[in-house]
Amino acid sequence: MSIADLLWRFPSAQMAWRNLGRNRLRTALAALGIIIGVVAICSLGMATVALQQQAMSQLGSIGDEVTIRSGQDSDTDGVTEDQVETIRNLVSNGEVVPQKSNSTTITSRGGQEAWLQVTGVTNAAALYNLSSGDAPERFRSGALISSTTATRLGLEAGDPVEYDESLYRIQGFIAPDGPTFGPGGGELVLPLSALSEQNYYDSVTILTADSSTATEIGNRLDEYFNTEEEEELSINTFGGAGQIGGFFNTLSLALLAIGGISLVVASVAILNVMLMSTVERRGEIGVLRAVGIRRGEVLRMILTEAALMGAVGGLVGAAMSLITGAVIFHYIMGNALGVLDWSSSKYLLYGFGFAVTASVLSGLYPAWKAANDPPVEALRG
């Protein structure tokens, strides 16, 4: 069934479709403006979603962590064992992971040296993602090392590394997106016993389910340990996930506004097309009015023309935007099917709805002018 057959049941729509076909070049140029506007809105919106997802994936769970260090008014150079136990008692909805830190230099068999941040930890599985090997929850022997450093030095699983005159065999490699410190991102993770000479913990990390839980825990610990006058512990809650989400929401609105300018320009083109169309058909409209066609029918016919132009341009623009979005997600996220997620595909509906709405609004004045033109004046031309 053709579009004309489908519109046969609706006289206003059928006449509108016929009128659009009278000057196909002018109609096509107006529709092209709509298509460009829809592609601009949808593509910018989907690009923002892809960038946000990439940023969130790279940040990992930083927004779900609380980091605790010695405060500026503390009597110690770090977090004490008693303080760690108090933190564990206060935190029932998070994983408490105390850490000790140092630095060292290791040398490869070929004589190449690398400076590394040394971290002593018991629950390595809570903090580190490995590209290969195993990070046990109770880390009592062996060592983990940054995969980039291992590659640079030619180290493999089972190779020994020396720290404080003791040898530890490598049992896992920290993935590039894991926590990294120091020049070149090099890190050596050892059991806490390897740094037993240090009396205090340099930091304590609390891993939570989400950023709101992390914020609640941070406030609870700050209220317990600190006062307005003294800071016993420095408690930092990373709200990075929420802040980044808010930033990208603002960016999305700004980009949509920029893309909307294209549709505003297209609306002016539609307004011009509708005005020219009504002027050219002034005599025809006068005849219709003279034989009894009411103003409302003329009004609906002109508005239907504008709506059809917006709908066709919106559909073509949405289809092109879907292809463009798939390309964007492929290059940014490595997954073209991500464009089908609602967070991204909703912009296709936004663009289509904006196109139809802008087209109808652009047709209001030409429709009103045609409907209210006296039949006698219209017949005179």
PyMOL commands that set and color helices and strands:
alter all, ss='L'
color gray80, all
select helices_A, chain A and resi 3-7+11-20+24-59+62-64+81-90+124-127+147-153+183-185+192-195+211-225+240-280+282-290+295-332+336-340+342-371+375-380
alter helices_A, ss='H'
color red, helices_A
select strands_A, chain A and resi 65-70+95-107+113-121+130-133+143-146+160-163+166-174+187-190+203-207+233-237
alter strands_A, ss='S'
color yellow, strands_A
deselect
rebuild
show_as cartoon
